[in-house]
């Protein structure tokens, strides 16, 4: 069975820091050391606030380390849809904020001298059913008009500059960008620490209860802060409020070897459903470049065919691009898709306390995370931001109500897994390297047999809200289809909203 391997940029320098191990008092406690958490901490420290960052794993080893690292203001949902849901002003705010986010990343790279191969490139959106030499489709023309109303520079061109793929007429978005994300995060971490910020990895924030401004960690240490920011991809401090308005989706990616210069250094997307996204990772040695191709998305926990999806993605790429060599890496990542296409950034819903959340990357984690840095920095400092209404976690968009209902019904159906049979009749049917959910009386058990043949058993019930997890053979994880919690093959939590491991079960 094909297993996930790290993205080509995932072997950056050491991203571990010491554990906390003592009580601290600070102005701001940031939970999560991905792109959002470190950007928030860095910008707050630049303004003179004391900052402590807590990370359960290592810096960027969550979903930031799995991004394909497109930096774009051409948003996945498209500006026709964003204008319909958020209105013209909301669409303009979304476009402006992503443009400014790319500028902010570029400025940070320059000011902090971060070696992360940041480069400005053009982005191209093409129709999956486009005809070479034909006219631009009505959908592309409508998207161009909406993007221009939102303030973006965009034009129709005859084709994207790639060969032998002839995209036909497509939209060109200038001054997009690409980056090596973990090298950027490593540079951010060093810049934050140079300015006096503190980062503690291997330190899980387990409790946000008690007096406002207290974060309790797994070893009992307490961080007292005037403001708390939860930037954990999916909020671990919130039981329900945001999780009814977003859904987890798994996306697959490949890196294929290609000769230097054979493929143009651009960003490329189509409008298929699910859509495909492509960029180049230029090489520095004799091995050539890497073509990074992503797509084949599905609702997390609803697809056990990751190997087949990687195969389809490879076939799609080889049909369209010349001189592709071996697949160097295969991996997947999880994105939180909100009901209205934009992230949730701001004050935690239902509280007047200084607790802020960041979630709902909607496939644009690098730019949404950078927007979060600027927006939360303003809110913590009690300043207004022109974007705060657009990204307000408490917002309700009536035009997105249908999406909320559909996802709610899907979650309700997921709970039916409580009454289904097990995926295997017995544990003896599970081969080495595989996992399956077993039924043992009234209980559901997540059983994994490691490569040495040892069976590991945990409860299959997600500790967040009680959904039954499913086995992900590509990542060797247990994934919750309801709200996106993920656990490693032995049941240890690796992604929220769950903040505890799968429970042990008696033999």
NUSE-433850 format. One record per residue (C-alpha): residue number from 1; z, y, x negated; residue in one letter. Coordinates in nm, 3 decimals, decimal comma, padded with zeros to 5 digits, always signed. Each point is the difference from the previous one (the first is absolute). Layout:
residues N
SITE seq      pz      py      px type
SITE NUM       Z       Y       X    a
...
***
This chain:
residues 507
SITE seq      pz      py      px type
SITE   1 +00,000 +00,000 +00,000    x
SITE   2 -00,091 +00,347 -00,132    x
SITE   3 +00,305 +00,211 -00,076    x
SITE   4 +00,043 +00,374 -00,018    x
SITE   5 -00,021 +00,152 -00,347    x
SITE   6 +00,104 +00,356 -00,087    x
SITE   7 -00,248 +00,286 +00,040    x
SITE   8 -00,164 +00,099 -00,330    x
SITE   9 +00,225 +00,302 -00,041    x
SITE  10 +00,321 -00,188 +00,080    x
SITE  11 +00,095 -00,077 -00,361    x
SITE  12 +00,115 +00,351 -00,088    x
SITE  13 +00,294 +00,068 -00,229    x
SITE  14 +00,354 -00,109 +00,092    x
SITE  15 +00,100 +00,137 +00,339    x
SITE  16 +00,356 -00,127 +00,003    x
SITE  17 +00,311 +00,214 -00,030    x
SITE  18 +00,373 -00,090 -00,008    x
SITE  19 +00,187 -00,097 +00,315    x
SITE  20 +00,231 +00,257 +00,154    x
SITE  21 +00,342 -00,168 -00,029    x
SITE  22 +00,213 +00,309 +00,070    x
SITE  23 +00,059 +00,269 +00,262    x
SITE  24 -00,199 +00,322 -00,026    x
SITE  25 -00,026 +00,335 +00,177    x
SITE  26 -00,332 +00,183 +00,013    x
SITE  27 -00,196 +00,253 +00,203    x
SITE  28 -00,262 -00,253 +00,114    x
SITE  29 -00,007 -00,380 +00,002    x
SITE  30 -00,351 -00,145 +00,022    x
SITE  31 -00,029 -00,367 +00,096    x
SITE  32 -00,325 -00,153 -00,124    x
SITE  33 -00,189 +00,054 -00,327    x
SITE  34 -00,358 -00,025 +00,116    x
SITE  35 -00,243 +00,292 +00,012    x
SITE  36 +00,187 +00,181 +00,280    x
SITE  37 +00,350 -00,044 -00,141    x
SITE  38 -00,081 +00,105 -00,356    x
SITE  39 -00,215 +00,294 +00,108    x
SITE  40 +00,277 +00,129 +00,226    x
SITE  41 +00,260 -00,042 -00,275    x
SITE  42 -00,221 +00,164 -00,263    x
SITE  43 -00,082 +00,306 +00,212    x
SITE  44 +00,364 +00,045 +00,109    x
SITE  45 +00,117 -00,020 -00,360    x
SITE  46 -00,258 +00,261 -00,100    x
SITE  47 +00,174 +00,231 +00,248    x
SITE  48 +00,337 -00,062 -00,161    x
SITE  49 +00,162 -00,250 +00,238    x
SITE  50 +00,184 -00,300 -00,143    x
SITE  51 -00,173 -00,324 +00,103    x
SITE  52 +00,088 -00,371 -00,011    x
SITE  53 -00,269 -00,262 +00,074    x
SITE  54 +00,098 -00,354 +00,107    x
SITE  55 -00,252 -00,284 -00,011    x
SITE  56 +00,068 -00,361 +00,098    x
SITE  57 -00,264 -00,138 -00,236    x
SITE  58 -00,191 +00,179 -00,275    x
SITE  59 -00,186 +00,329 +00,015    x
SITE  60 -00,321 -00,035 +00,201    x
SITE  61 +00,025 -00,377 +00,036    x
SITE  62 -00,030 +00,023 +00,378    x
SITE  63 -00,318 +00,107 +00,175    x
SITE  64 -00,074 +00,288 -00,238    x
SITE  65 -00,077 -00,257 -00,269    x
SITE  66 -00,249 -00,169 +00,234    x
SITE  67 -00,202 +00,300 +00,110    x
SITE  68 -00,366 +00,021 -00,096    x
SITE  69 +00,084 +00,362 -00,083    x
SITE  70 -00,266 +00,191 +00,188    x
SITE  71 +00,105 +00,365 +00,021    x
SITE  72 -00,193 +00,142 +00,290    x
SITE  73 +00,003 +00,267 +00,265    x
SITE  74 -00,253 -00,204 +00,198    x
SITE  75 +00,254 -00,182 +00,216    x
SITE  76 -00,041 -00,356 +00,127    x
SITE  77 +00,027 +00,077 +00,369    x
SITE  78 -00,262 +00,272 -00,031    x
SITE  79 +00,018 +00,360 +00,112    x
SITE  80 -00,164 -00,063 +00,336    x
SITE  81 +00,301 -00,215 +00,092    x
SITE  82 +00,255 +00,226 -00,172    x
SITE  83 -00,132 +00,305 +00,186    x
SITE  84 +00,017 -00,189 +00,332    x
SITE  85 +00,361 -00,112 -00,058    x
SITE  86 +00,149 +00,295 -00,189    x
SITE  87 -00,225 +00,284 +00,113    x
SITE  88 -00,206 +00,229 -00,225    x
SITE  89 +00,308 +00,153 -00,165    x
SITE  90 +00,150 -00,342 -00,076    x
SITE  91 -00,326 -00,125 -00,148    x
SITE  92 -00,021 +00,310 -00,221    x
SITE  93 +00,359 -00,050 -00,116    x
SITE  94 -00,074 -00,363 -00,085    x
SITE  95 -00,309 +00,090 -00,200    x
SITE  96 +00,168 +00,289 -00,181    x
SITE  97 +00,308 -00,203 -00,091    x
SITE  98 -00,203 -00,280 -00,158    x
SITE  99 -00,214 +00,246 -00,196    x
SITE 100 +00,317 +00,168 -00,128    x
SITE 101 +00,154 -00,340 -00,080    x
SITE 102 -00,290 -00,092 -00,229    x
SITE 103 +00,031 +00,341 -00,165    x
SITE 104 +00,376 -00,057 -00,043    x
SITE 105 -00,057 -00,336 -00,169    x
SITE 106 -00,259 +00,154 -00,232    x
SITE 107 +00,235 +00,285 -00,089    x
SITE 108 +00,288 -00,241 -00,071    x
SITE 109 -00,222 -00,214 -00,222    x
SITE 110 -00,098 +00,310 -00,196    x
SITE 111 +00,344 +00,164 -00,018    x
SITE 112 +00,187 -00,318 -00,095    x
SITE 113 -00,282 -00,139 -00,217    x
SITE 114 -00,008 -00,333 +00,184    x
SITE 115 -00,254 -00,250 -00,130    x
SITE 116 -00,110 -00,161 +00,328    x
SITE 117 -00,381 +00,035 -00,013    x
SITE 118 -00,008 +00,251 +00,286    x
SITE 119 -00,357 +00,105 +00,075    x
SITE 120 -00,174 +00,204 +00,267    x
SITE 121 -00,279 -00,197 +00,167    x
SITE 122 -00,209 +00,038 +00,314    x
SITE 123 +00,066 -00,214 +00,305    x
SITE 124 -00,268 -00,141 +00,232    x
SITE 125 +00,033 -00,127 +00,357    x
SITE 126 -00,293 -00,212 +00,117    x
SITE 127 -00,090 -00,187 +00,315    x
SITE 128 +00,031 -00,381 -00,022    x
SITE 129 -00,311 -00,018 +00,219    x
SITE 130 -00,189 +00,284 -00,167    x
SITE 131 -00,374 -00,024 -00,066    x
SITE 132 -00,134 +00,105 -00,344    x
SITE 133 -00,228 +00,298 +00,040    x
SITE 134 +00,106 +00,049 +00,361    x
SITE 135 +00,192 +00,276 +00,171    x
SITE 136 +00,375 +00,048 -00,020    x
SITE 137 +00,172 -00,174 +00,290    x
SITE 138 +00,148 +00,208 +00,284    x
SITE 139 +00,346 -00,123 -00,107    x
SITE 140 -00,047 +00,132 -00,355    x
SITE 141 -00,129 +00,334 +00,128    x
SITE 142 +00,297 +00,032 +00,235    x
SITE 143 +00,237 -00,080 -00,286    x
SITE 144 -00,166 +00,261 -00,221    x
SITE 145 +00,043 +00,264 +00,269    x
SITE 146 +00,366 -00,090 +00,059    x
SITE 147 +00,078 -00,007 -00,373    x
SITE 148 -00,159 +00,342 -00,044    x
SITE 149 +00,204 +00,137 +00,291    x
SITE 150 +00,306 -00,134 -00,181    x
SITE 151 -00,097 +00,206 -00,306    x
SITE 152 -00,152 -00,264 -00,227    x
SITE 153 -00,319 +00,034 -00,197    x
SITE 154 -00,224 -00,288 +00,105    x
SITE 155 -00,374 -00,053 +00,007    x
SITE 156 -00,253 -00,263 +00,104    x
SITE 157 -00,189 -00,154 -00,294    x
SITE 158 -00,286 -00,252 +00,001    x
SITE 159 +00,207 -00,277 -00,160    x
SITE 160 +00,303 -00,063 -00,218    x
SITE 161 -00,081 -00,019 -00,374    x
SITE 162 +00,046 -00,377 -00,034    x
SITE 163 -00,255 -00,272 -00,061    x
SITE 164 -00,137 -00,233 +00,125    x
SITE 165 +00,199 +00,087 +00,315    x
SITE 166 -00,194 +00,253 +00,204    x
SITE 167 +00,256 +00,142 +00,238    x
SITE 168 -00,248 +00,211 +00,188    x
SITE 169 +00,113 +00,349 +00,107    x
SITE 170 +00,370 +00,054 -00,064    x
SITE 171 +00,264 +00,271 -00,025    x
SITE 172 +00,095 +00,138 -00,339    x
SITE 173 +00,356 +00,132 -00,045    x
SITE 174 +00,024 +00,183 -00,335    x
SITE 175 +00,308 +00,021 -00,227    x
SITE 176 +00,178 -00,315 +00,103    x
SITE 177 +00,178 -00,188 -00,280    x
SITE 178 +00,121 -00,328 -00,147    x
SITE 179 +00,305 -00,081 -00,212    x
SITE 180 +00,198 -00,284 -00,157    x
SITE 181 +00,306 +00,018 +00,226    x
SITE 182 +00,269 -00,169 -00,207    x
SITE 183 -00,087 +00,199 -00,309    x
SITE 184 +00,031 +00,311 +00,215    x
SITE 185 +00,335 -00,117 +00,138    x
SITE 186 +00,123 -00,078 -00,349    x
SITE 187 -00,090 +00,353 -00,104    x
SITE 188 +00,174 +00,144 +00,307    x
SITE 189 +00,312 -00,202 -00,078    x
SITE 190 +00,012 +00,126 -00,357    x
SITE 191 -00,062 +00,359 +00,112    x
SITE 192 +00,281 -00,028 +00,256    x
SITE 193 +00,244 -00,141 -00,254    x
SITE 194 -00,099 +00,260 -00,259    x
SITE 195 +00,103 +00,263 +00,253    x
SITE 196 +00,336 -00,169 +00,062    x
SITE 197 -00,075 -00,219 +00,302    x
SITE 198 +00,150 -00,351 +00,010    x
SITE 199 -00,177 -00,322 +00,099    x
SITE 200 +00,177 -00,333 +00,060    x
SITE 201 -00,204 -00,316 +00,057    x
SITE 202 +00,130 -00,339 +00,111    x
SITE 203 +00,223 +00,200 +00,236    x
SITE 204 -00,040 -00,069 +00,371    x
SITE 205 +00,122 +00,259 +00,251    x
SITE 206 +00,169 -00,222 +00,260    x
SITE 207 +00,179 +00,244 +00,229    x
SITE 208 -00,057 +00,350 +00,128    x
SITE 209 +00,286 -00,002 +00,246    x
SITE 210 +00,337 +00,174 -00,017    x
SITE 211 +00,025 +00,366 -00,084    x
SITE 212 -00,333 +00,188 -00,023    x
SITE 213 -00,127 +00,019 -00,354    x
SITE 214 +00,123 -00,342 -00,119    x
SITE 215 -00,221 -00,280 -00,128    x
SITE 216 +00,174 -00,328 -00,082    x
SITE 217 -00,170 -00,241 -00,242    x
SITE 218 +00,011 -00,375 -00,027    x
SITE 219 +00,280 -00,002 -00,259    x
SITE 220 +00,212 +00,244 +00,202    x
SITE 221 -00,083 +00,313 -00,199    x
SITE 222 -00,035 +00,315 +00,209    x
SITE 223 -00,232 +00,296 -00,041    x
SITE 224 +00,121 +00,310 +00,183    x
SITE 225 -00,272 +00,256 +00,066    x
SITE 226 -00,068 +00,309 +00,205    x
SITE 227 -00,336 -00,151 +00,100    x
SITE 228 -00,137 -00,355 +00,011    x
SITE 229 -00,369 -00,093 -00,014    x
SITE 230 -00,108 -00,352 +00,099    x
SITE 231 -00,341 -00,065 -00,157    x
SITE 232 -00,019 -00,380 +00,016    x
SITE 233 -00,350 -00,043 +00,149    x
SITE 234 +00,162 -00,108 +00,329    x
SITE 235 +00,340 +00,162 +00,069    x
SITE 236 +00,296 -00,230 -00,069    x
SITE 237 +00,247 +00,239 +00,168    x
SITE 238 -00,174 -00,003 +00,339    x
SITE 239 +00,018 -00,292 +00,243    x
SITE 240 -00,262 +00,093 +00,258    x
SITE 241 -00,103 +00,366 +00,034    x
SITE 242 -00,298 +00,005 -00,239    x
SITE 243 -00,086 -00,369 +00,016    x
SITE 244 -00,128 +00,028 +00,357    x
SITE 245 -00,256 +00,257 -00,117    x
SITE 246 -00,145 -00,182 -00,301    x
SITE 247 -00,122 -00,348 -00,086    x
SITE 248 -00,036 -00,191 -00,329    x
SITE 249 -00,347 -00,105 -00,117    x
SITE 250 -00,096 -00,212 -00,300    x
SITE 251 -00,301 +00,103 -00,205    x
SITE 252 -00,169 -00,206 -00,272    x
SITE 253 -00,153 +00,110 -00,329    x
SITE 254 -00,197 -00,135 -00,297    x
SITE 255 -00,083 +00,131 -00,345    x
SITE 256 -00,334 -00,132 -00,130    x
SITE 257 -00,132 +00,046 -00,352    x
SITE 258 -00,318 +00,206 -00,038    x
SITE 259 -00,184 +00,142 -00,308    x
SITE 260 +00,076 +00,355 -00,110    x
SITE 261 -00,200 +00,250 +00,203    x
SITE 262 -00,156 -00,256 +00,235    x
SITE 263 +00,174 +00,152 +00,302    x
SITE 264 +00,060 +00,370 +00,062    x
SITE 265 +00,352 +00,139 -00,023    x
SITE 266 +00,046 +00,092 +00,367    x
SITE 267 +00,209 -00,087 +00,302    x
SITE 268 -00,182 -00,181 +00,278    x
SITE 269 +00,094 -00,101 +00,357    x
SITE 270 -00,188 -00,145 +00,294    x
SITE 271 +00,077 +00,025 +00,372    x
SITE 272 +00,022 -00,372 +00,073    x
SITE 273 +00,303 -00,139 +00,184    x
SITE 274 +00,186 -00,091 -00,212    x
SITE 275 -00,159 +00,236 -00,246    x
SITE 276 -00,067 -00,048 -00,374    x
SITE 277 +00,102 +00,236 -00,278    x
SITE 278 -00,127 +00,004 -00,358    x
SITE 279 +00,068 +00,182 -00,324    x
SITE 280 -00,057 -00,043 -00,373    x
SITE 281 +00,268 -00,057 -00,262    x
SITE 282 -00,182 +00,098 -00,324    x
SITE 283 +00,083 -00,220 -00,295    x
SITE 284 +00,094 +00,108 -00,349    x
SITE 285 -00,108 -00,304 -00,202    x
SITE 286 -00,289 -00,240 -00,031    x
SITE 287 +00,076 -00,181 +00,325    x
SITE 288 -00,164 +00,265 +00,215    x
SITE 289 +00,121 +00,157 +00,322    x
SITE 290 +00,171 -00,139 +00,309    x
SITE 291 -00,132 +00,044 +00,352    x
SITE 292 +00,295 +00,015 +00,240    x
SITE 293 -00,090 -00,113 +00,352    x
SITE 294 +00,236 -00,009 +00,298    x
SITE 295 -00,004 -00,087 +00,367    x
SITE 296 +00,035 -00,299 +00,238    x
SITE 297 +00,312 +00,159 +00,156    x
SITE 298 +00,204 -00,174 +00,267    x
SITE 299 +00,336 +00,045 +00,167    x
SITE 300 +00,271 -00,123 -00,236    x
SITE 301 +00,115 -00,349 +00,087    x
SITE 302 -00,308 -00,066 +00,215    x
SITE 303 -00,226 -00,148 -00,268    x
SITE 304 +00,065 -00,313 -00,205    x
SITE 305 -00,351 +00,001 -00,148    x
SITE 306 +00,045 +00,237 -00,294    x
SITE 307 -00,204 -00,223 -00,232    x
SITE 308 -00,293 +00,012 +00,244    x
SITE 309 +00,033 +00,376 +00,036    x
SITE 310 -00,017 +00,045 -00,377    x
SITE 311 -00,309 -00,224 -00,002    x
SITE 312 -00,169 +00,208 +00,270    x
SITE 313 +00,084 +00,319 -00,187    x
SITE 314 -00,153 -00,140 -00,319    x
SITE 315 -00,314 -00,108 +00,185    x
SITE 316 -00,032 +00,347 +00,158    x
SITE 317 +00,021 +00,163 -00,344    x
SITE 318 -00,246 -00,235 -00,170    x
SITE 319 -00,257 +00,058 +00,273    x
SITE 320 +00,006 +00,375 -00,060    x
SITE 321 +00,067 +00,067 -00,369    x
SITE 322 -00,192 -00,110 -00,308    x
SITE 323 +00,129 -00,163 -00,316    x
SITE 324 +00,338 -00,106 +00,131    x
SITE 325 +00,182 -00,247 -00,221    x
SITE 326 +00,318 -00,196 +00,048    x
SITE 327 +00,281 +00,095 +00,236    x
SITE 328 +00,279 +00,119 -00,230    x
SITE 329 +00,270 +00,056 +00,262    x
SITE 330 +00,068 -00,072 +00,364    x
SITE 331 +00,285 +00,158 +00,191    x
SITE 332 +00,106 +00,142 +00,334    x
SITE 333 +00,212 +00,289 +00,118    x
SITE 334 +00,165 +00,114 +00,319    x
SITE 335 -00,062 +00,331 +00,170    x
SITE 336 +00,192 +00,144 +00,292    x
SITE 337 -00,248 +00,120 +00,260    x
SITE 338 +00,140 +00,262 +00,235    x
SITE 339 -00,113 +00,033 +00,359    x
SITE 340 -00,166 +00,337 -00,070    x
SITE 341 -00,134 -00,044 -00,355    x
SITE 342 +00,241 +00,226 -00,194    x
SITE 343 +00,319 -00,070 -00,188    x
SITE 344 +00,355 +00,062 +00,119    x
SITE 345 +00,161 +00,252 -00,236    x
SITE 346 +00,307 +00,206 +00,083    x
SITE 347 +00,342 -00,010 +00,160    x
SITE 348 +00,113 -00,341 +00,120    x
SITE 349 -00,051 -00,019 +00,379    x
SITE 350 +00,310 +00,024 +00,214    x
SITE 351 +00,224 +00,175 -00,251    x
SITE 352 +00,076 +00,356 -00,101    x
SITE 353 +00,134 -00,112 -00,336    x
SITE 354 -00,180 +00,055 -00,327    x
SITE 355 -00,163 -00,344 -00,002    x
SITE 356 -00,375 -00,010 -00,056    x
SITE 357 -00,250 -00,285 +00,022    x
SITE 358 -00,347 -00,074 -00,132    x
SITE 359 -00,212 -00,276 +00,153    x
SITE 360 -00,337 -00,078 +00,158    x
SITE 361 -00,230 +00,035 -00,302    x
SITE 362 -00,300 -00,099 +00,221    x
SITE 363 -00,200 -00,114 -00,301    x
SITE 364 +00,051 +00,323 -00,196    x
SITE 365 +00,325 -00,071 -00,177    x
SITE 366 -00,066 +00,205 -00,315    x
SITE 367 -00,089 +00,319 +00,184    x
SITE 368 +00,242 -00,046 +00,291    x
SITE 369 +00,274 -00,065 -00,258    x
SITE 370 -00,088 +00,320 -00,184    x
SITE 371 -00,007 +00,196 +00,327    x
SITE 372 +00,348 -00,141 +00,061    x
SITE 373 +00,114 +00,141 -00,333    x
SITE 374 -00,107 +00,351 +00,093    x
SITE 375 +00,106 -00,015 +00,366    x
SITE 376 +00,344 -00,156 -00,051    x
SITE 377 +00,068 +00,239 -00,287    x
SITE 378 -00,053 +00,288 +00,244    x
SITE 379 +00,219 -00,155 +00,270    x
SITE 380 +00,287 -00,083 -00,236    x
SITE 381 -00,008 +00,361 -00,117    x
SITE 382 +00,004 +00,115 +00,366    x
SITE 383 -00,347 +00,147 -00,027    x
SITE 384 -00,275 -00,034 +00,258    x
SITE 385 -00,320 -00,182 -00,082    x
SITE 386 -00,339 +00,046 +00,171    x
SITE 387 -00,024 -00,382 +00,017    x
SITE 388 +00,341 -00,093 +00,141    x
SITE 389 -00,113 -00,019 +00,363    x
SITE 390 -00,304 -00,210 -00,090    x
SITE 391 +00,210 -00,261 -00,183    x
SITE 392 +00,323 +00,027 +00,203    x
SITE 393 +00,140 -00,357 +00,041    x
SITE 394 +00,122 +00,089 +00,351    x
SITE 395 -00,346 +00,107 +00,121    x
SITE 396 -00,159 -00,150 +00,308    x
SITE 397 -00,376 +00,023 +00,040    x
SITE 398 -00,108 -00,086 +00,356    x
SITE 399 -00,350 -00,080 -00,122    x
SITE 400 +00,150 -00,279 -00,215    x
SITE 401 +00,205 -00,154 +00,282    x
SITE 402 -00,250 -00,283 +00,048    x
SITE 403 +00,038 -00,109 -00,362    x
SITE 404 +00,380 -00,003 +00,036    x
SITE 405 -00,023 -00,220 +00,310    x
SITE 406 -00,246 -00,243 -00,163    x
SITE 407 +00,215 -00,044 -00,310    x
SITE 408 +00,310 -00,037 +00,217    x
SITE 409 -00,164 -00,282 +00,196    x
SITE 410 -00,106 -00,165 -00,326    x
SITE 411 +00,360 +00,007 -00,125    x
SITE 412 +00,120 -00,148 +00,329    x
SITE 413 -00,245 -00,288 -00,043    x
SITE 414 +00,127 -00,056 -00,354    x
SITE 415 +00,344 -00,083 +00,137    x
SITE 416 -00,152 -00,300 +00,180    x
SITE 417 +00,008 -00,174 -00,338    x
SITE 418 +00,364 -00,079 +00,081    x
SITE 419 -00,114 -00,268 +00,246    x
SITE 420 -00,296 -00,149 -00,187    x
SITE 421 +00,011 -00,325 -00,200    x
SITE 422 +00,030 +00,003 -00,377    x
SITE 423 -00,309 +00,036 -00,218    x
SITE 424 +00,076 -00,337 -00,161    x
SITE 425 +00,160 -00,305 +00,153    x
SITE 426 +00,238 -00,037 -00,294    x
SITE 427 +00,082 +00,155 -00,337    x
SITE 428 -00,164 -00,297 -00,175    x
SITE 429 -00,334 +00,134 +00,127    x
SITE 430 +00,036 +00,320 -00,207    x
SITE 431 -00,179 -00,023 -00,335    x
SITE 432 +00,109 +00,167 -00,324    x
SITE 433 -00,075 +00,374 +00,005    x
SITE 434 -00,013 +00,012 +00,379    x
SITE 435 +00,228 +00,123 +00,274    x
SITE 436 +00,021 -00,071 +00,373    x
SITE 437 +00,226 +00,076 +00,294    x
SITE 438 +00,176 -00,312 +00,130    x
SITE 439 +00,179 -00,055 +00,329    x
SITE 440 +00,341 -00,161 -00,037    x
SITE 441 +00,154 -00,026 +00,345    x
SITE 442 +00,028 +00,355 +00,132    x
SITE 443 -00,040 +00,152 -00,346    x
SITE 444 -00,309 +00,117 -00,188    x
SITE 445 +00,016 -00,065 -00,377    x
SITE 446 -00,217 +00,158 -00,271    x
SITE 447 -00,055 -00,283 -00,249    x
SITE 448 -00,170 +00,047 -00,337    x
SITE 449 -00,065 -00,269 -00,261    x
SITE 450 -00,025 +00,142 -00,351    x
SITE 451 -00,236 -00,118 -00,274    x
SITE 452 +00,264 -00,245 -00,126    x
SITE 453 +00,026 -00,159 +00,344    x
SITE 454 +00,340 +00,148 +00,093    x
SITE 455 +00,032 +00,102 +00,367    x
SITE 456 +00,155 +00,339 +00,081    x
SITE 457 +00,117 +00,059 +00,358    x
SITE 458 +00,088 +00,326 +00,171    x
SITE 459 +00,024 +00,119 +00,357    x
SITE 460 -00,343 +00,102 +00,128    x
SITE 461 +00,154 +00,280 +00,205    x
SITE 462 -00,056 +00,351 -00,137    x
SITE 463 +00,337 +00,177 -00,026    x
SITE 464 -00,151 +00,327 +00,122    x
SITE 465 -00,061 -00,078 +00,368    x
SITE 466 -00,023 -00,377 +00,016    x
SITE 467 -00,373 -00,073 -00,019    x
SITE 468 -00,118 -00,330 -00,153    x
SITE 469 -00,158 +00,043 -00,344    x
SITE 470 -00,325 -00,162 -00,110    x
SITE 471 -00,113 -00,140 -00,336    x
SITE 472 -00,240 +00,204 -00,215    x
SITE 473 -00,166 -00,245 -00,240    x
SITE 474 -00,175 +00,267 -00,208    x
SITE 475 +00,312 +00,199 -00,084    x
SITE 476 +00,245 -00,291 +00,047    x
SITE 477 +00,211 +00,213 +00,230    x
SITE 478 +00,152 -00,031 +00,345    x
SITE 479 -00,141 +00,281 +00,216    x
SITE 480 +00,140 +00,133 +00,326    x
SITE 481 -00,284 +00,064 +00,248    x
SITE 482 +00,210 +00,234 +00,216    x
SITE 483 +00,094 +00,286 -00,231    x
SITE 484 -00,124 -00,097 -00,348    x
SITE 485 +00,309 -00,121 -00,183    x
SITE 486 -00,091 -00,229 -00,290    x
SITE 487 +00,205 -00,252 -00,197    x
SITE 488 -00,084 -00,191 -00,316    x
SITE 489 -00,051 -00,376 +00,008    x
SITE 490 +00,375 -00,058 -00,031    x
SITE 491 +00,089 +00,242 +00,278    x
SITE 492 +00,096 +00,310 -00,199    x
SITE 493 -00,102 +00,324 +00,171    x
SITE 494 -00,277 +00,193 -00,176    x
SITE 495 -00,114 +00,242 +00,272    x
SITE 496 +00,177 +00,168 +00,291    x
SITE 497 +00,091 +00,074 +00,269    x
SITE 498 +00,221 -00,305 -00,058    x
SITE 499 +00,265 +00,078 -00,259    x
SITE 500 +00,151 -00,347 -00,035    x
SITE 501 -00,132 -00,337 -00,121    x
SITE 502 -00,095 -00,278 +00,239    x
SITE 503 +00,322 -00,180 +00,089    x
SITE 504 +00,099 -00,328 -00,163    x
SITE 505 -00,010 -00,308 +00,224    x
SITE 506 +00,211 -00,315 -00,010    x
SITE 507 -00,177 -00,317 -00,104    x
***
